[in-house]
């Protein structure tokens, strides 16, 4: 199966009864150039013989392990009559024969889901030999609700994934946040183009592309030769030609990264180089500097870059001044000793010695002159998570004239509830099991934002009317869920006013085009405690709380129209800054995460 950035695997699912899997693979599958096939493990009418102990040879379709690597074994449908005994036997045989992937039809109705879930858990736990199961569902809302309940009953097991029977009415947004590993496209969805070759309608093409981009393999259900269908699906799911920058960005899709801490740690030259490739960001900065210079009446203003790194903003500042034919006194402040070497080299070879280089922390150093225009590049994925407030509050007081201008002058942080089983599963496995109390930087892709983002706080530089900057913040914001879903965490964005109308934004609705310096932040949710209505007796409630301290669900289920309340804290001590967060839904609430920064903090 494909995952990440790899090209989607394309398979076939015959709609006729196959007697021998090896013969089918050697003949039909090879001729169609498919990567895999979906085949029954045993014939539809089969039953375990001899008291349910084993199958008769003539009833078995996958008879040898020879082609197990390219076969998805299909079990029978769950039956209340035998409580899934046949399905369990088929999975046991699939484990013996070495099938890497087994697909079980999901229940069509909500009855007996607990028994179905128990069978799945028994098959994937202990020494069963089956590490993963794919559950087959129709791509509709009712099936999604059944999948959600089954997954809850299975404790959100990472061993379970989804296979979708595609239809033109598929709500792709409903499934994009789920672990969709396989998509079956019925032959009836295809139409013939003018040359007679099978193609999908444009709306169906987009659904297939979207699902393949989150790692789903695609299979065509066919009643005859599928060669042309396979070639078409392979062509459809192949990525279009992309720029080198886009390729570099795509490789980080849904990859969790711990945020950088450039204030505490010196960045490497390669890291600077990566960020310097983001031309839209520096174009915006140059435009802002030009605007500030045009508004400055001083004959030779002091233009200072605080936190100059390897000098990209210095170059842009000099270009802005040259474009206006303005004489400026250019100063660059930097604390990274390695970057200072690069700044000296560039000052000698590119800037003609026109830049005054000052080594030191902007919070402590004292340049020879104060800035009329103070430029900084301290913004993080959540705006303030690289400690721009702590740095710029001191820098504007120490390094800037009382009537000086700061670029940026304002930045704000935003959050929204997010559904993404993939990100949640990856966070669950991170940092020794404590990854669900750590925020991450991530190029969010296999996810669904459940409501428009809302602002939690903002910082201004300099502070309005000389007021003291409050580094600790708290915000409580409410959202209305746009659809039934599962809240796996929060997604964080920021926007910034550089100068005048020039701004930067990672918000989806106002995102700066083609800017990729900042991926969103992801604040995962760990286990939560379910709220039970009707417990009015104080003694009963107290006993209930004691008993349910360890009674946990992961994560939060919501219905369309439900209110989702988010509480966010920005807290600090003498040496650290950290975030805490909590989410409440009508029937459940998370705990408060990362109390006192016990799992994640930003060093000052």
Long-range contacts (C-beta under 8 A, 24 or more apart in sequence): 1-36, 1-101, 1-181, 1-182, 1-215, 1-216, 1-217, 2-212, 2-215, 2-216, 2-217, 3-215, 4-215, 4-251, 4-253, 4-254, 5-250, 5-251, 5-253, 7-234, 7-237, 7-238, 7-239, 8-212, 8-215, 8-216, 8-217, 8-218, 8-233, 8-234, 8-237, 9-35, 9-36, 9-217, 9-218, 10-34, 10-35, 10-217, 10-218, 10-219, 10-220, 10-230, 10-233, 10-234, 10-237, 11-35, 11-36, 11-37, 11-38, 11-72, 11-182, 11-217, 11-218, 11-219, 11-220, 12-36, 12-37, 12-38, 12-219, 12-220, 12-222, 12-226, 12-229, 12-230, 13-37, 13-38, 13-184, 13-219, 13-220, 13-221, 13-222, 14-39, 14-221, 14-222, 14-223, 15-187, 15-221, 15-222, 15-223, 16-223, 17-43, 17-44, 18-61, 19-43, 19-61, 20-61, 20-63, 21-61, 21-62, 21-63, 21-67, 21-71, 22-63, 22-64, 22-66, 22-67, 25-67, 25-70, 25-71, 28-225, 28-226, 29-70, 31-225, 31-227, 32-225, 32-226, 32-227, 32-229, 32-230, 33-227, 33-230, 33-231, 34-219, 34-226, 34-230, 35-70, 35-217, 36-70, 36-71, 36-72, 36-217, 36-219, 37-70, 37-71, 37-72, 37-219, 38-71, 38-72, 38-74, 38-103, 38-184, 38-219, 39-71, 39-72, 39-73, 39-74, 40-73, 40-74, 41-73, 41-74, 41-75, 41-90, 41-93, 41-94, 41-99, 41-102, 42-76, 42-90, 42-93, 44-76, 46-86, 47-86, 48-85, 48-86, 48-89, 52-85, 52-89, 55-89, 55-93, 60-93, 62-94, 62-97, 62-99, 64-97, 65-97, 65-98, 68-97, 68-98, 68-99, 68-100, 69-100, 71-99, 71-101, 72-99, 72-101, 72-102, 72-103, 72-134, 72-182, 73-99, 73-101, 73-102, 73-103, 74-103, 74-105, 74-136, 75-102, 75-103, 75-104, 75-105, 76-105, 77-105, 78-104, 78-105, 78-107, 78-112, 78-116, 78-119, 80-111, 80-112, 80-115, 83-115, 83-119, 84-115, 84-116, 84-119, 87-119, 88-119, 88-122, 88-123, 91-123, 91-128, 91-130, 91-133, 92-123, 92-128, 94-130, 95-128, 95-129, 95-130, 96-129, 101-132, 101-134, 101-181, 102-130, 102-132, 102-133, 102-134, 103-133, 103-134, 103-135, 103-136, 103-163, 103-182, 104-133, 104-134, 104-135, 104-136, 105-135, 105-136, 106-135, 106-136, 106-137, 106-143, 106-146, 106-147, 106-150, 107-146, 107-150, 108-146, 109-146, 110-145, 110-146, 110-149, 113-146, 113-149, 113-150, 113-153, 114-153, 116-150, 117-150, 117-153, 117-154, 120-150, 120-154, 120-157, 120-160, 121-154, 121-155, 121-157, 124-157, 124-159, 124-160, 131-159, 132-159, 132-160, 132-161, 133-159, 133-160, 133-161, 134-160, 134-161, 134-162, 134-163, 134-181, 134-182, 135-160, 135-161, 135-162, 135-163, 136-163, 136-164, 136-165, 136-184, 137-162, 137-163, 137-164, 137-165, 138-164, 138-165, 138-167, 139-164, 139-165, 139-166, 139-167, 139-169, 139-170, 139-171, 139-172, 139-175, 140-167, 140-169, 140-170, 140-171, 141-171, 141-174, 141-484, 144-171, 144-174, 144-175, 144-178, 144-484, 145-484, 147-178, 148-484, 148-486, 148-557, 152-553, 152-557, 155-554, 156-421, 156-424, 156-554, 156-555, 158-425, 158-428, 164-211, 164-216, 166-204, 166-207, 166-208, 168-201, 168-203, 168-204, 170-207, 172-206, 172-207, 172-210, 172-211, 173-448, 173-483, 174-448, 174-483, 174-485, 175-211, 176-210, 176-211, 176-214, 176-446, 176-447, 176-448, 177-419, 177-420, 177-421, 177-422, 177-446, 177-447, 177-448, 177-485, 177-486, 177-488, 178-421, 179-421, 179-422, 179-425, 180-211, 180-214, 180-215, 180-216, 181-215, 181-216, 181-217, 182-216, 182-217, 182-218, 182-219, 183-208, 183-211, 183-212, 183-216, 183-217, 183-218, 183-219, 184-219, 184-220, 184-221, 185-218, 185-219, 185-220, 185-221, 185-233, 186-221, 187-220, 187-221, 187-222, 187-223, 187-229, 190-229, 190-232, 197-228, 197-232, 198-228, 198-229, 198-232, 199-232, 200-232, 200-236, 205-236, 208-233, 208-236, 208-237, 209-236, 209-237, 212-237, 213-445, 214-254, 214-422, 214-445, 214-446, 215-446, 245-277, 245-516, 248-274, 248-277, 249-443, 249-516, 250-443, 252-442, 252-443, 252-519, 253-443, 253-445, 253-446, 254-420, 254-422, 254-423, 254-426, 254-442, 254-443, 254-444, 254-445, 254-446, 254-447, 255-442, 255-443, 256-423, 256-426, 256-427, 256-430, 256-435, 256-440, 256-441, 256-442, 256-522, 257-440, 257-441, 257-442, 257-519, 258-438, 258-440, 258-441, 259-380, 259-381, 259-385, 259-386, 259-439, 259-440, 259-441, 259-521, 259-602, 260-380, 260-386, 260-441, 261-386, 261-602, 261-603, 262-307, 262-378, 262-386, 263-386, 263-387, 263-391, 263-602, 263-603, 263-604, 264-602, 264-603, 264-604, 266-335, 266-336, 266-337, 266-338, 266-339, 267-309, 267-336, 267-339, 268-338, 269-310, 269-338, 269-339, 269-342, 272-309, 272-310, 272-339, 273-310, 275-517, 276-309, 276-310, 276-312, 278-515, 278-516, 278-517, 279-514, 280-512, 280-513, 280-514, 280-515, 281-504, 281-512, 281-515, 281-517, 282-312, 282-313, 282-316, 284-498, 284-502, 284-503, 284-504, 284-512, 284-515, 285-313, 285-316, 285-375, 285-377, 285-407, 285-498, 286-316, 286-317, 286-319, 286-320, 287-320, 287-498, 287-502, 288-407, 288-408, 288-498, 288-499, 288-500, 288-502, 289-316, 289-317, 289-320, 289-321, 289-373, 289-375, 289-407, 289-499, 290-320, 290-323, 290-324, 291-499, 291-500, 291-502, 292-373, 292-405, 292-407, 292-499, 292-500, 293-320, 293-321, 293-324, 293-326, 293-328, 293-373, 294-324, 295-405, 295-500, 296-372, 296-373, 296-405, 298-372, 299-327, 300-327, 300-328, 300-329, 301-326, 301-328, 301-329, 301-372, 301-373, 302-328, 302-329, 302-331, 302-369, 302-370, 302-371, 302-372, 302-373, 302-401, 303-328, 303-329, 303-330, 303-331, 303-371, 303-372, 303-373, 303-375, 304-330, 304-331, 304-332, 304-333, 304-367, 304-371, 304-373, 304-374, 304-375, 304-399, 304-400, 305-331, 305-332, 305-333, 305-375, 305-376, 305-377, 306-333, 306-362, 306-374, 306-375, 306-376, 306-391, 306-392, 306-395, 306-399, 307-333, 307-334, 307-335, 307-362, 307-376, 307-377, 307-378, 307-391, 308-332, 308-333, 308-334, 308-339, 308-343, 309-334, 309-336, 309-339, 309-377, 310-339, 310-342, 310-343, 310-346, 311-342, 311-343, 311-346, 313-375, 313-377, 314-343, 314-346, 314-351, 314-355, 315-346, 315-350, 315-351, 317-375, 318-351, 318-354, 318-355, 329-356, 329-369, 330-354, 330-355, 330-356, 331-355, 331-356, 331-358, 331-367, 331-368, 331-369, 331-371, 332-356, 332-357, 332-358, 333-358, 333-360, 333-362, 333-365, 333-367, 333-399, 334-358, 334-359, 335-359, 335-360, 335-361, 335-362, 362-391, 362-394, 362-395, 362-398, 362-399, 363-390, 363-391, 363-394, 363-395, 363-398, 366-398, 367-399, 370-399, 370-400, 370-401, 370-404, 371-399, 371-400, 371-401, 371-404, 372-400, 372-401, 372-403, 372-404, 372-405, 373-404, 373-405, 373-407, 374-399, 374-400, 374-404, 374-405, 374-406, 374-407, 375-407, 376-406, 376-407, 376-408, 379-408, 379-411, 379-494, 379-496, 379-504, 379-518, 380-494, 380-518, 381-441, 381-492, 381-494, 381-506, 381-518, 381-519, 381-520, 381-521, 382-413, 382-439, 382-492, 382-493, 382-494, 382-521, 382-579, 383-411, 383-412, 383-413, 383-459, 383-494, 383-495, 383-496, 384-411, 384-413, 384-457, 384-459, 384-494, 384-570, 385-439, 385-521, 385-579, 385-602, 386-602, 387-577, 387-602, 387-604, 388-459, 389-459, 389-469, 389-471, 390-471, 390-572, 390-577, 390-604, 392-459, 392-461, 393-461, 393-463, 393-469, 393-471, 396-461, 396-462, 397-462, 400-462, 404-462, 405-499, 406-461, 406-462, 407-498, 407-499, 408-461, 408-496, 408-497, 408-498, 408-499, 408-504, 409-460, 409-461, 409-497, 409-498, 409-499, 410-458, 410-459, 410-460, 410-461, 410-496, 410-497, 411-458, 411-459, 411-494, 411-495, 411-496, 411-497, 412-455, 412-457, 412-458, 412-459, 412-494, 412-495, 412-496, 413-455, 413-456, 413-457, 413-458, 413-492, 413-493, 413-494, 414-453, 414-454, 414-455, 414-456, 414-492, 414-493, 414-494, 414-495, 414-507, 415-453, 415-454, 415-456, 415-477, 415-490, 415-491, 415-492, 415-493, 415-523, 415-566, 415-568, 416-449, 416-450, 416-451, 416-452, 416-453, 416-454, 416-479, 416-490, 416-491, 416-493, 417-449, 417-450, 417-451, 417-479, 417-481, 417-487, 417-489, 417-490, 417-491, 417-558, 417-564, 417-566, 417-583, 418-444, 418-447, 418-448, 418-449, 418-450, 418-487, 418-488, 418-489, 418-490, 418-491, 418-522, 419-447, 419-448, 419-450, 419-485, 419-486, 419-487, 419-488, 420-444, 420-446, 420-447, 420-448, 420-488, 420-489, 420-522, 421-486, 421-488, 422-446, 422-447, 423-447, 423-488, 423-489, 423-522, 423-524, 424-488, 424-489, 424-524, 424-525, 424-554, 424-555, 427-489, 427-522, 427-524, 428-524, 431-599, 434-599, 435-524, 436-524, 436-525, 436-526, 436-527, 436-593, 437-524, 437-526, 437-593, 437-594, 437-598, 437-599, 437-600, 438-524, 438-594, 438-599, 438-600, 439-492, 439-521, 439-522, 439-523, 439-579, 439-600, 440-521, 440-522, 440-524, 441-518, 441-519, 441-520, 441-521, 441-522, 442-519, 442-520, 442-521, 442-522, 443-519, 443-520, 444-491, 444-519, 444-520, 444-522, 447-491, 448-483, 448-485, 449-491, 449-508, 450-479, 450-481, 450-482, 450-483, 450-485, 450-487, 450-558, 450-564, 451-479, 451-480, 451-481, 451-482, 451-564, 452-479, 452-509, 453-491, 453-493, 453-507, 453-508, 454-479, 456-568, 457-568, 457-570, 471-570, 471-572, 471-577, 472-569, 472-570, 472-571, 472-572, 473-568, 473-569, 473-570, 474-567, 474-568, 474-569, 474-570, 475-567, 475-568, 476-565, 476-566, 476-567, 476-568, 477-565, 477-566, 477-568, 478-563, 478-564, 478-565, 478-566, 479-563, 479-564, 479-565, 479-566, 480-561, 480-562, 480-563, 480-564, 481-558, 481-559, 481-560, 481-561, 481-562, 481-563, 481-564, 482-560, 483-560, 484-557, 484-558, 484-559, 484-560, 485-557, 485-558, 486-555, 486-556, 486-557, 486-558, 487-525, 487-555, 487-556, 487-557, 487-558, 487-564, 487-583, 487-585, 488-524, 488-525, 488-555, 489-522, 489-523, 489-524, 489-525, 489-555, 490-522, 490-523, 490-525, 490-566, 490-568, 490-581, 490-583, 491-520, 491-521, 491-522, 491-523, 492-520, 492-521, 492-522, 492-523, 493-520, 493-521, 494-518, 523-579, 523-581, 523-593, 525-554, 525-555, 525-556, 525-583, 525-590, 525-593, 526-554, 526-590, 526-591, 526-593, 527-552, 527-553, 527-554, 527-591, 528-552, 528-553, 528-554, 528-555, 528-556, 528-588, 528-589, 528-590, 528-591, 529-553, 529-588, 529-589, 529-591, 530-587, 530-588, 531-587, 531-588, 531-589, 553-588, 555-590, 556-583, 556-585, 556-588, 556-589, 556-590, 557-585, 557-587, 557-588, 558-585, 558-586, 559-586, 562-586, 567-592, 571-596, 571-597, 573-597, 574-604, 575-603, 575-604, 576-601, 576-602, 576-603, 576-604, 577-601, 577-602, 577-604, 578-602
